[in-house]
Amino acid sequence: MKIVKLSLILVAAVAVMFALSGTSFAFHSGGVAECMGCHEMHGATGANLLQGTDQSSTCLICHGEPGQSSYHVLTPDSQMPAGVAPLNMSPGGDFGWLKKDYYFVIRGSNNTEMGQTHGHNIIAVDEGLVGDTDNPTAPGGTFPGGQLSCVACHDMHGKARYNFGGTGYALTGQAIYTSGSYGAQPTAVSHGSYATGVYRLLNAGKTVDGVTFGAPPVAVVNSTYNRSEFFTQTRAAYGSGMGDWCGTCHAEMHSTAGILRHPTEQVMSGAIQGIYGSYVKSGDMTGSLASSYLSLVPFEEGLAYSTANIATLKSHAVTNDSQLAGPSGTATVMCLSCHRAHASGFMDMTRWQNESQFIIADGMYPGSDNAQSSIARGHSSQETAAAYYNRNVTKFSGYQRSLCNKCHAKD
């Protein structure tokens, strides 16, 4: 009888574990991971007993593995020889683009597009990633480029959380039981109340190399976010706060003092929302707001953190094109409307090519290997397509211009 009772207790414990989280076996699980996953108690190679030479190198032991996978953010050199794009297609992008230098001719003049222009130049000695030689500090800010690492933006210990019954994030409180990136809610069960982590373990309420982060962005993404968008789009459902959070390091990018800058964290006007809804592609303004969402030009829905809003965002964070409603009401433009968070195939980590008249010409992705080499900026057609996450070229106009036109329709 004792054996039977013990078995029932073990079964119940396992059932509770799975009831709390469908991601029980995730490494981070929304907060601090296993200590020994990053640290080596004896014989460590890096400072702070890190397994890698530095912080980012340690992160990339897992996040830089070969193959396209949800949590991979760096394609190894061996998988992206000349003419072959990085593999990962997550909303944030692949740091592999930092290693893609391009040399090409425009109107008889030699030009370069260096890999360091493609994204945030994190320093990871073990992966051959070095600092940005053109920007000693963050553009529009004071954050030192020589200190840029994964943990400049992400909290490796993940202390920020949403407590059960709370209305905002906190750095202490209930135990974190799962990630907050996928729409999980804080929960109360018979043996206690538990918190969820914040989106992507982003820094919140923390000072890093002279800058202090405020509230974390509110967002939800589908767990299968790292994927080709040839057939359907990946919708990361952004709620609010992303632009202000980016402004921690890029403060002057949010200022109009003495210079005009593109607005961020501002509600899109009714006219802009209308254009977004109508715009399908260059030469086609027959779209409907109800089906106009474009993952290459995302927006925030203007939703602050609440359990109801997280549930709404979770329902929108899909990969099957069942949620394509465009901006309405309190929707806002944000930094990630135009940029990727990690890196992209284009200068200034933009989501589309801003350095050429056309992003599609004669119905094809420009490439150094096809008839549109003059506007390919040294990219192969495979690299260009991959930078757009392999979106079916037929969804663009045969002569598609900049996607700034998704909001401004000047084409």
N, C-alpha and C positions, 0 to 999 in steps of 0.2 A: 504493500500500500504506500509506503514512504517513497518508493521508486516512482510509482505512478504520479504521486503528488509533485515530486521534484520535476518530473517530465513536463507536467502541466505548467509549472512555474516557468520553466525554460521556454516553452512554446509561447506563453503569454508575453514574456520579456521580448522575444524576437518579434512578436506581432506588434508590440508597442513601438519598437524601433522602426519598423517599416511604416507604421501609421504616422509617426512623426515626420518622416521624410522619405520621399522616393529617391533621394540622392544620398542615401546613407553611406555609400562607399566612395563618395567624392573625397578628394584629398583635402581641400580646404573646408568644405561644408559650411561656408558662410563666415568662418572666422579663422582662428589660428589652426594650422594643420599639425600633423605629427611633427614634433620637434626634430626628430632624427631624419625627416625628409629633407631638411635644409641644413642642419647642423651636424657636425661630427665631433663627438666628445673628445676623441683623442686622434691626433694626426690630421687635423683639418688643414686645408691648403690656403684658405682665405681668412681675413680678419673676422672677428666675432664667431669663430669656429664654423664658418660657412664652408659648405662642400665645394663651392666654386671659388674662383679667385676674387670675385667681387659680388655685389648683390645681384645685379642683372644676370651674371653668368650662372649664379645659383638658381635663379628663377628659370633660366633657359635650359637647365638640365632636363626639365620636364616639358616646358613650353616651347622648346626648340627642337623637339624630336622630329624624325622624318615622317612624312605623310600628312595628308589633310585630316585634321581632327579638331573637335570642338575647341579644345583649350590650347591649340598650337598657334603661336604668334610669330614664329620665325622659321622659314624654310632653310634647311641646311644648304651650304654651298653646292654640295654634290647633286642636289636635286634641281638646281636652277642654273645650268650652264648658259653661256651666251645665247640669247634668243629665246630662252625658256623662262616663263614668269614664275614667281613664287607661287606656292600651292594654296595657301590659306586664303579663304574668302569670308572671313568674319566681318561683322560691321566695323570693327576697329582697324582691320587691315593687317598686313604682314610686314614685319620689320625687314624681311628679305629685300624689299625694294630699296633699302638704304645701300645695298651693295650693287645696285644696277646703275652703272655709269653709261651715258650715251653720247656718241660723237656723230655729228651729222652736218650737212651743208644746207644753208638757206640762202638762196639768191647769190650763190657764189662765195659765201663767207662760211668759214668753219665755226661750228658752234658746239657747246657742250651742255649736257644736263647731268650734273653730278648726283650720285645716289643720295648724298647727304641732304639734298633739297627735297627729298621725297617723304620726309617724316620727322618724328622726334628722334634725335640721335642719342639713344641710350648708350651708355658705356658698358660694354660687356667684353672684357679682355679675352675670355676663353672662346668667344664667338667671332672675334675680329671686328667688333663694333666699337667705334671711337667717337669722340665728341665732334660737334659741328665746328668746323674751322672758320665759318663766316659769322657765327652768332655766339660770342662769348657769354652772352646772357640771353634769356628768353626774349624773343621779339615782343616789344611793348612792356617789358618788365625787368626785374632785377635778378631773377633766379639764375644761379651760375650754371652755364652749360656744362662745365667740367664736372658737375655733380649729378647730372641727369641720369637716372636709373629707373628701373621699374617701380621701385619703392618711392620715387618722387611723386608718383600719382596714386599708387596702390599701397594700402597698409598691409604689410606682410603678416602682421598679427591679427588684423581684422577686428579691431575692438569696437568699431562703430556698429550700432544695432538698432533695431526697432523693437522695443519691449511690448509685450502683450498689454493692451489697454492704454498704451501711450499714443501721443499725437505727433511725435517727431523722433529724430534719432537721439541716441544717448551713447556715451562711451562706457557706461557701467550699467549694471542691472541684471536682468535674467540671463541665463546661459543661452548662447546661440546654438540652435539645433540644426539649422540648414541655411543655405544661401538665399539671399533676397533677390537674386538676379532673375529668377524664373517665376516670380509671382507667388511664392510661398508667403503665408501669413503667420505672424506670431500666434502662438496657440496656448491654450490652457487645458491640461489634462488632470486626471485625479491625483497625480504625484507632483504637480507643480505647473508653473507658467514658464514659457520659453520664448526667446526672441529669435528674429531672423537677422542675418547680416544685411548690410547695405549693398547697393548695386555695385558689382564688380570689385568689392573690397576697396572702393575708392577712399582716399584720405578724407577725413571729416573731423573738424575740431582739433586739428593737429598741425604743429609748426614743423616745416621741413626746410632746412637751409635758408631761413630768413623769411619764408612766406607762410601764412597761416590759412589753412583751408576752413571754410565754413561748412554749411550743410551739404550733404552729398546730393547728387542729382537723383531724381526719381525716375526710374525706368524699369522696363521688363523686357526680356528677350526670350525667344523660344530656345530650348536646350539644343536643337539641331541647327544652330545659327551659322555654322561654318560649312558653307555649301555653295555649289554653283547655282546661279539664278537664271539658267538658260530657260527652264520651263516656268518656274514660279519665283516670286520675290521672297526675300527674307525681311519681314517687318520687325524691326526693333521698335517697341512702343515707348517713346520718350514722353515723360510726364511734365517735368519742369526742372529748372535749376542747372542745366548743363552749361549754358553760357556763362552764368555767374561763377560756376565752379572753375571753368577754364580760365576765367579772368583772374583767378588767384595768382597765376604766373604771368598772365598777359594783360595786365590791368589797363595799359594805355590803348589796347585794341578796343576797349569798351568806352573810351573817352572821345568826345568830339571837340575837346579844347584845342583850338587852333587848326584843326583839320577835320574833314568829314570822314566818317568811317561807316561801314555797313552796320546797321542796327542789329543787335542780338538781344535775346530775352525781351523782345517787344512783341506785342500782339500784332499779327499780320492784319493789315487793313482789309476791309471787305472787298476792295478792288483786287488786292493781291490774292486773296483767297479765291476770288472768282476766276482769276487768270489761271491759278494753279489747277482748279477744277476743269477748266475748259481746255487747257493745253495738253495735247496728246504727243505731238512731235512737231518739228518744223513744218509749217504749211498746213497743220491740222489743229484747229481749235474747236473741235466738235465733241470734246470730252464732257463728262458729267462729274460733278463734285463727289458723287457717291462711289465712283470707281476710279479716282484719279491718283491715288497714292503711288509714289515712285520712290523706291528705296535709294536711288541715287540722289534724291533731294528730299530727305526726311524733315520732319518738323516736330516740335513739341506740342502736346495736346493741351497744355496749360493746366495740368492736374497736379496739385500738391499731394503730399503723402497722406493717405488715409486708407483704411482697409477696403473701403468701397472703390476708391480710385485704383488701388493695386489690382483689384479684381477686374476692373474695366480694362486696364492696360494689359493684363494677362490675356484677356479675351481677344485683344488686338494683335498680340505678339505671335503671329502665325507664319507658316511657310507655304501655305497652300492657296494664297490669293483669295481667301474668303473674307478678308478684312481690308478693303481697298479705299475706304472713305478718306477723302481729302481733308484739308484743314477747315475748321469752322469754329465759331464762337471765340474761345480764348486761346486758340492755337497761336504759337509763337515761332519765330525764326530763331535759330541757335547756331553756335559755331559748327556743330556737326551737320547742319543743313548743307554745308559746302565742303567740309573737311572730314577726313578720317582721323581717328584718335591716335593710331599708331603710325601708319605709313600707307602710302598709295603709290600707284604707278606714275603719278604726275607730280610736277613741281608744287611745292607748298602743301603737299599732302591733300590736294583737292580730290574730289570724287570723280571729276571728269577733266578732260584736257582743256585748259584755258589759254594755251599758247598757240593754237592753230585756229584757222577760220572755221574749219569743219571738224567734227569729231567722227563723223561717218561721211565717206565720199563715194559716190557711184555704188552705193549699197554695200560697201565693205568696210571692215575695220582697217584703217591705215596700217601699213607695215613696210619695213625696209625690204621685204620680200615680195611685194606686190606693186600694182600700178599706182598706188597712192603713197609711195615712199617719200614724196616731197613734203608731206605733212605728217609723217610718222615720227619725226624727231628721234630717229634711230631705233625705235621700238620695232620688234617683229610683229606681225599681225597676231600671233598667238599671245604675245605680251599685252598688246593693246586690248584684245578681247578679254583676257584674264583680268585686266585692270578694271573692266566693267563687269566683272564677275560672270563673264560669258553670257551676258544678256543676249538673247536672240536678236541679231542685227536687224531683223525685219520689224522689230518694235520701235526702231528709230526711223526717221526719214532717210531716204536715199542720200540726201545731202543735209545731214543733221548738224545744226550749229550748237553753240554752247548751251548747257542746261541752266545757265542763269535765266534763260528764257522761260523756264518752268514757272517762274514767278513774275517775270518782266515782259515776256512776249515781244522782244525787239527784233525777231528774226522773220 
